Amino acid sequence: MKEKNKIALVTGGSRGLGRNMAISLAKKGIDVVLTYNSNREAADATVAAIQALRQQAVAFQLDTSNVALFDDFVKQVTDYLQEQTGSSNIDFLINNAGTGLYALAADTTEPQLDAMMNIHYKGAFFLTQKLLPFINDGGGIINISSGLARFTIPGSSVYASMKAAVEVLTRYLAKELGGRKIRVNVVAPGAIETDFGGGRTRDNKEINAQIAGVTALGRVGLPDDIGGVVAFLCTDDARWITGQRIEASGGQSL
C-alpha cells in the first residue's frame, strides 16, 4: 500500500514567498493546504501549479490577524481533510502570512502597532495553539521571521520587534513540543524581491542596489532562495533540527 502523503498548511500561501514555499513543498512530495486573505485568483493559480506537480492542494480564505475566525477555519480544514484523506491531521504548519510596516518609531500609531501584533504574533500564536491537536507527532512547525530581527534598518522597529517575539516563541514551542517529536524552527529571510511592502525592494532601484551592496553574495534575494529552505525543514533530512533560527539572507549586513 502506498504511504499517505504528508500535508503542510501554509498561511499566506497564495503569493510571494508563501507561493514559493507551497510549490517547493509540493516538489518534495508534500500535499498543501494554503490560506489567502483576499486574492482568490492568486490562490487558485498556486493550487493549479501544485496540482500540475501531481500533488494535492486546496485553498481556504483566512484573515490570520482575526483570532475570532480560527475555530471555524480549523473545523473547515479538518473536516475537509477527514473527508479527503480519512484523517483530520496535518504534518507541518508554516506560519508565513504577514504584511509590512515602514514607519519610524516616533511616527508609529497605536492602530499600526496593533495590526502588526495581530497578524505577526497574536495570529501566529493562536493559530498554532488551535492546530496543535491536529499536528501529527513527529511533524513540524516553521515560523517565518525576518533578517530585520538581527540587523537594523530604521523604519522597521515594530515589524522587527514582532518577528523577534516569534523567534523567542519558537524556542519555547520547540521545548514544549519536543515530547511529541514536533520540531519547531524559524526561517528568517533577508530582503526579497516580491510585492511585499508594496514591492519596494523589488521595484525601487536605489533600495535594491543599496541592499545588494551590503549583502555578501552581492544581490537581493529571490523567492526561490527561501521556499527550498522551508521545504527542507519539512523533510526527514532535517529530523535533528529544532529550536533553530535559519537566516536565508545571502549574508545581508554581516
N, C-alpha and C positions, 0 to 999 in steps of 0.2 A: 504494500500500500504506500502511495506517495505521501511523504511527510507534508503536513499542512504548512503553508507559507506563514512566516512571521508577519505581523501587522504593525505599522507605525502610524501614529497620529501626529500630524504636523500642523500646528496653528499658523495661520497666515501663509498657507502653502500655495496660494494661487499665483503669486507674482514674486519677482525679485529673488532674494536669497531663498525664501521658502519654496518657491517653484523649483529652484535648482536642487535643494535638499530632497524634495519629494521625488524628483526624477532620478537623482543619484541613488536614493534608497531602492527605487524600482530596479535599477540596474544591478543591485545586489540581490535581487530575487525577493524583495520585501514588498508586500502589498501596502497600500497607503490610504489612509483616511485624512483628508485635509479640510481645513476651515478657511473661509474667506469672510471678509467683513461686508463688502458691498458689491464687488465686481464679479458677478456670477459668470460673465463671459470669460474672464481670465481663468476662473476656477475650472470651467468646463474644458478650456483649452489644455490646462495642465492634466486633468483627468484623461483626456484623449491621448496626450503624449505618453502617459504612463501605460494606458491600455495598448498603445502601439508597441510597447515593450513586452506585451503579454503578461502584464501584472494587473491585479485588480486595483481599482481606485474609485473613490466616491468623495464628493464634496458636500459639506454642510455649512450653512451660514451661522456665524457666531461673532458677536461683539465681545472680544475677550476682556474688555475693560468693565463689563457689566456682570458682576458675580451673580446677580439675581437670575440670570439666564442659564446658569450652569447645570442645575438639576435637570431641567428639561432637555438640555443639549446632551448630557450624559445618557439620559434614558433613550433619546433618539438614536444615538450612536450604538449603544449596547444592544438595543432591540434590533437594529439593522444587522449588526454583526451576528447576533444569535440566529437570526433568520438565514443569513447568507452562509455562515461558517459552522453553525452548531455550538458556538461559544461566544459569550459576550465580551471576551477579553481582548486586549491588545498586548503587544510586547514592548513597544517603545513609545515614549511621549517626547516630542520635540517642541518645547515652548519657544516659538520663534516670533509670534505676532508682535508688532510694535510700530510705533511712529516716532518721528524725530521732533526735537525742540531745539531751536537755536536762539538763545536769549541769555544775555549777561545776568548774573545773579541779581544785580541791582535793579534789573528791569523785569524780572520774572514775577508773574502774578500768581495768586493762590490757586485760581482755576487751572492755570497751566501746570503747576506742580501736582495738583490733584489728578489731572489727566494722565501725567506721566506715571504717577504712583499706581493708578488703577490698572493701566494696561501692562506696565513693565514688571511690577512687583506683586500687587494685590491680586491681579488677574492670574498671573502665573502661579502664585502660591495656592490659591483656592481651586483653580482648575486641576492642579496636581493633586491636591487633597481629595477632590471629588473622584478622581480617576484611580487613586491608589488601589481600591478594592478590585479594579478591573485590569491592573497591570500584572501580567504573569510573573511569578517568581522566576528569577534569572533574566529578567528583562532589563530595561534601561530607561533613564530619563536624561535628556540633553537640554540644558538651558542655554539660550543664546545671549551672550553678553556683548561686550564691545572693547576694542583696544583702548577706548577712552576711559575705562576704569583703571588703566595703568598710566597712560600718558595724558597730558593736559592740553586741551585746546579751548581757549576762552569762548564762552557761549554754550558750552555743553555740560555745565555743572549739574543741572537737575537730571538730565538723561543719564549721565555717567554715574551719578550717585545711586540711581535706581538699579543700574547694572551692577554696581559694586555690591548692593544689597543682595541681588540674585546670586552673586558669586559666593557670598557667605552662606546663604540658604542652601546652595548646592552641597557644600561640605557637610552641613548638618544633615541633609537628606541622605547623603552617602553613608553617614554613620548610622542613622536611624533605620535605614532600609537594608543595611548590609546583611542582616539576618535572613532576609528574603532573597539574597544574592542579586538584588537590583542595583545596578551600577548607575551612579549619578555624576555627570560631568558637565563642564561648561566649555562651549566653543566661543571664543572672543574674536570676531573678525576685526580687521583694521578697516580703513576707508575702502569702500567698494563702489564700483560704477553700476548703480541701479537707480531706480526712480525714488529711492528712499530720501526723505527730506526735500522733496521736490526735484530730485536729481542733481543737486548742486555739485556733488563730487564728479559726477559723470559729465555734466554739461558746462560747468564753469572752468574754462581752460586754465585760468590763473590758479584756482584752488587745486585742480588736478595736477598741475606742474609742481606746485608747492609741496603737495603730499608725496609725489614721486621723488622729489629731491631729498626728502628726509627718510626714504624707505630703502633699506639695504639692497633689495632686489630691483630697485630702480623704476618701479611703476606702481600705479594704483591697482588694487585688487579687482578681480572679476568674480561674478557669481560662481563660475566653475572652480575657483580656488577654495570655496567654502563647502559646497554640497558634499564633496567626496570625503571631507574630514568628518562631517556628521554621519555619513553612511558608514564609514569605517568604524565609528564608535558603536554602531548597531550590529557589528559582526562578531563572531567568536574570536577573531584575531585581537579584539580589544577586551577580552574577558577579564584581564587583570588590571584594568584601568578604572579607577573610581575616585571620586572626590578631587578631580584634577581640573585645572584651567588650561585649556589648549588655545593659545593665541595663534590665529592664522592671519598675519598682517604683512607678511613679506619683510618683516624686520622694520616696521614703521617706528620712528622716533626711539631708536635704541640708545 
